[in-house]
Amino acid sequence: MTVTIIGSQLGDEGKGGTVDLYGEGADVVVRYQGGDNAGHTVVVGEETYELSLLPSGVVRGKTCVIGNGCVVNPETLFDELDALRERGLDPDVRVAERAHVIFPYHRRLDGIEEEDKDEEVGTTGRGIGPTYEDKAGRRGVRIGDLLDPEVLRTRLEYVVPQKCAVVEDVFGKEAGEELDVDDLYETYRTYGERLAEEEMTVNCGSYLQSRIDDGDEVLCEGAQGTLIDIDHGNYPFVTSSNPTAGGACTGTGLGPTEIGQGEIVGIVKGYATRVGSGPMPSELAGVEGDTPGYDGDAGEDEENLATYIRDEGGEYGTVTGRPRRVGWLDLPVLRHATRANGFTGIVVGHVDVLAGLDEVKIGVSYDLDGETIDAVPPTTEQWGRCEVDYRSFEGWPEVDWDAVASEGYEAIPENAREYLEFVESELETPLYAVGVGPGREETIVLENPVE
């Protein structure tokens, strides 16, 4: 059986914590898309683990697989593995031979292209987009190529001159050591040797199917969120892969019937956040440099409210440290995600962050050019014109959330339960768990799909 964990908003929903929570019952955790641009934070007691590439299940001691839909920076891979080993863990990590490799020239081009665009997308500069471009252009280098020195050199001798031409002739920049074939060959051949020595590489789809056939539970973990999916997101302010449920099929090699017959769990943050530019209709105040057209004129009350939520929720990027834009929960976004993914259940987190507010709001629909709509429109320009229709809820008090987590769902303040049950009803999707704090033990589990 499979369980797939998917972000329902714009990323940073708390997927890593949910994978860690449900990972106890899983045998294998597989990451199916993205690269080391996707930060996951897992809190276990007094220990905090910040991961950008490895699947969150690594903290549970599970077999973890980086799927063929991912793009892999070997330097990050081994740095994270070595750091975990230094902290006393013994990670069991496999990498799909069909996964594509991020090279230094991808990171260089990522930065150059972001500077050159009229409108910043908000890339992390880690080479994710350019690597997926090479994948689609059939000039990429895959993990399996690192295992064969002759193939690796052939691939590099084909692609590097093209990258030199782009850097020098298209962008007018000087090529550096990131475009030296010999240096790249020696560095990445060495990575290939380590992958082989540690027997880390697998034929991903076959490996996962064999585990399922043996009766193992496979947990599929997406990075980012539905609204930055390359096809179903807020284009062009999107990532370069598919965080949605379809990506779990293509990114693992498991068939759609295998994924679809399992559980697909949507992770919902109890309010909205966004890193970088692009529309965000329910935004409170704004972040200068990220919020389009924002010049700090939201007013003191709204600024204070946005800052309160950001600070209480620790809304700063795991990878970049950038402040996240914050706003009220947006139901049109969640309806869009529920349809695109086919959620069988949802997990709502960060309920504790909103405690102490007199009023909490949920955006229930949009007004677009005089028409009421209840889901995200297809173009960025349309979404940017949407005005939000809100429903207000009475706030709930700050309580001992550790005690609430221990006592269970009925211990959640009544107004917070009303808020949660409204979301559950509107999405027609059952509530599987509620997060009332960052730690593994601070989640109230109503339904565990990995049991």
GIUR-V540339 format. One record per residue. N is the residue number from 1. RES is the residue in one small letter. PHI is phi in whole degrees, 0 to 359 (* if undefined). Layout:
N | RES | PHI
N | RES | PHI
This chain:
1 | m | *
2 | t | 240
3 | v | 231
4 | t | 247
5 | i | 254
6 | i | 227
7 | g | 286
8 | s | 263
9 | q | 237
10 | l | 251
11 | g | 90
12 | d | 64
13 | e | 279
14 | g | 109
15 | k | 297
16 | g | 300
17 | g | 295
18 | t | 289
19 | v | 299
20 | d | 296
21 | l | 298
22 | y | 280
23 | g | 295
24 | e | 302
25 | g | 269
26 | a | 270
27 | d | 257
28 | v | 225
29 | v | 241
30 | v | 237
31 | r | 269
32 | y | 250
33 | q | 198
34 | g | 83
35 | g | 218
36 | d | 274
37 | n | 265
38 | a | 248
39 | g | 279
40 | h | 237
41 | t | 245
42 | v | 240
43 | v | 251
44 | v | 232
45 | g | 60
46 | e | 270
47 | e | 262
48 | t | 241
49 | y | 246
50 | e | 251
51 | l | 242
52 | s | 239
53 | l | 232
54 | l | 293
55 | p | 300
56 | s | 297
57 | g | 296
58 | v | 298
59 | v | 289
60 | r | 277
61 | g | 80
62 | k | 275
63 | t | 294
64 | c | 242
65 | v | 236
66 | i | 266
67 | g | 285
68 | n | 291
69 | g | 280
70 | c | 273
71 | v | 245
72 | v | 241
73 | n | 267
74 | p | 301
75 | e | 298
76 | t | 297
77 | l | 306
78 | f | 284
79 | d | 298
80 | e | 292
81 | l | 299
82 | d | 295
83 | a | 295
84 | l | 294
85 | r | 295
86 | e | 295
87 | r | 267
88 | g | 95
89 | l | 270
90 | d | 233
91 | p | 293
92 | d | 251
93 | v | 238
94 | r | 242
95 | v | 233
96 | a | 295
97 | e | 293
98 | r | 274
99 | a | 292
100 | h | 271
101 | v | 258
102 | i | 273
103 | f | 248
104 | p | 303
105 | y | 291
106 | h | 294
107 | r | 293
108 | r | 299
109 | l | 294
110 | d | 302
111 | g | 293
112 | i | 297
113 | e | 293
114 | e | 295
115 | e | 295
116 | d | 277
117 | k | 285
118 | d | 292
119 | e | 230
120 | e | 289
121 | v | 275
122 | g | 94
123 | t | 297
124 | t | 280
125 | g | 76
126 | r | 261
127 | g | 84
128 | i | 294
129 | g | 301
130 | p | 300
131 | t | 290
132 | y | 294
133 | e | 299
134 | d | 294
135 | k | 300
136 | a | 293
137 | g | 275
138 | r | 61
139 | r | 232
140 | g | 280
141 | v | 246
142 | r | 256
143 | i | 305
144 | g | 300
145 | d | 291
146 | l | 292
147 | l | 278
148 | d | 237
149 | p | 305
150 | e | 294
151 | v | 294
152 | l | 302
153 | r | 296
154 | t | 299
155 | r | 298
156 | l | 293
157 | e | 294
158 | y | 278
159 | v | 271
160 | v | 299
161 | p | 301
162 | q | 296
163 | k | 292
164 | c | 300
165 | a | 296
166 | v | 295
167 | v | 297
168 | e | 277
169 | d | 272
170 | v | 275
171 | f | 260
172 | g | 68
173 | k | 255
174 | e | 268
175 | a | 287
176 | g | 241
177 | e | 293
178 | e | 291
179 | l | 239
180 | d | 264
181 | v | 302
182 | d | 296
183 | d | 297
184 | l | 298
185 | y | 301
186 | e | 296
187 | t | 295
188 | y | 278
189 | r | 297
190 | t | 295
191 | y | 300
192 | g | 299
193 | e | 297
194 | r | 292
195 | l | 302
196 | a | 290
197 | e | 299
198 | e | 269
199 | e | 50
200 | m | 267
201 | t | 270
202 | v | 218
203 | n | 277
204 | c | 303
205 | g | 301
206 | s | 296
207 | y | 298
208 | l | 294
209 | q | 297
210 | s | 295
211 | r | 293
212 | i | 297
213 | d | 298
214 | d | 277
215 | g | 95
216 | d | 279
217 | e | 266
218 | v | 246
219 | l | 256
220 | c | 262
221 | e | 241
222 | g | 268
223 | a | 254
224 | q | 56
225 | g | 212
226 | t | 302
227 | l | 282
228 | i | 239
229 | d | 293
230 | i | 299
231 | d | 260
232 | h | 252
233 | g | 258
234 | n | 272
235 | y | 298
236 | p | 266
237 | f | 275
238 | v | 227
239 | t | 276
240 | s | 255
241 | s | 215
242 | n | 248
243 | p | 290
244 | t | 285
245 | a | 300
246 | g | 299
247 | g | 294
248 | a | 293
249 | c | 285
250 | t | 293
251 | g | 274
252 | t | 240
253 | g | 89
254 | l | 274
255 | g | 288
256 | p | 298
257 | t | 290
258 | e | 293
259 | i | 289
260 | g | 291
261 | q | 277
262 | g | 266
263 | e | 266
264 | i | 234
265 | v | 252
266 | g | 269
267 | i | 262
268 | v | 239
269 | k | 279
270 | g | 292
271 | y | 210
272 | a | 260
273 | t | 220
274 | r | 208
275 | v | 254
276 | g | 91
277 | s | 275
278 | g | 108
279 | p | 296
280 | m | 203
281 | p | 303
282 | s | 266
283 | e | 295
284 | l | 260
285 | a | 51
286 | g | 176
287 | v | 237
288 | e | 300
289 | g | 93
290 | d | 245
291 | t | 288
292 | p | 303
293 | g | 75
294 | y | 280
295 | d | 233
296 | g | 79
297 | d | 254
298 | a | 285
299 | g | 103
300 | e | 298
301 | d | 297
302 | e | 291
303 | e | 300
304 | n | 296
305 | l | 295
306 | a | 297
307 | t | 294
308 | y | 300
309 | i | 296
310 | r | 298
311 | d | 288
312 | e | 296
313 | g | 270
314 | g | 61
315 | e | 276
316 | y | 224
317 | g | 302
318 | t | 298
319 | v | 276
320 | t | 259
321 | g | 77
322 | r | 289
323 | p | 294
324 | r | 272
325 | r | 290
326 | v | 232
327 | g | 195
328 | w | 284
329 | l | 303
330 | d | 240
331 | l | 293
332 | p | 304
333 | v | 297
334 | l | 291
335 | r | 296
336 | h | 301
337 | a | 292
338 | t | 297
339 | r | 291
340 | a | 294
341 | n | 253
342 | g | 70
343 | f | 303
344 | t | 265
345 | g | 193
346 | i | 231
347 | v | 240
348 | v | 252
349 | g | 243
350 | h | 65
351 | v | 298
352 | d | 293
353 | v | 297
354 | l | 275
355 | a | 296
356 | g | 95
357 | l | 278
358 | d | 291
359 | e | 219
360 | v | 234
361 | k | 242
362 | i | 231
363 | g | 285
364 | v | 259
365 | s | 199
366 | y | 241
367 | d | 254
368 | l | 241
369 | d | 53
370 | g | 88
371 | e | 248
372 | t | 275
373 | i | 233
374 | d | 244
375 | a | 217
376 | v | 289
377 | p | 290
378 | p | 284
379 | t | 247
380 | t | 299
381 | e | 296
382 | q | 293
383 | w | 296
384 | g | 294
385 | r | 269
386 | c | 289
387 | e | 255
388 | v | 267
389 | d | 263
390 | y | 253
391 | r | 245
392 | s | 261
393 | f | 233
394 | e | 293
395 | g | 290
396 | w | 235
397 | p | 282
398 | e | 288
399 | v | 228
400 | d | 281
401 | w | 290
402 | d | 298
403 | a | 294
404 | v | 299
405 | a | 299
406 | s | 289
407 | e | 276
408 | g | 111
409 | y | 304
410 | e | 293
411 | a | 277
412 | i | 295
413 | p | 309
414 | e | 304
415 | n | 294
416 | a | 290
417 | r | 295
418 | e | 299
419 | y | 299
420 | l | 296
421 | e | 289
422 | f | 294
423 | v | 298
424 | e | 303
425 | s | 293
426 | e | 295
427 | l | 272
428 | e | 53
429 | t | 222
430 | p | 293
431 | l | 277
432 | y | 268
433 | a | 196
434 | v | 229
435 | g | 267
436 | v | 240
437 | g | 173
438 | p | 282
439 | g | 277
440 | r | 303
441 | e | 275
442 | e | 255
443 | t | 237
444 | i | 267
445 | v | 265
446 | l | 262
447 | e | 212
448 | n | 249
449 | p | 288
450 | v | 255
451 | e | 227
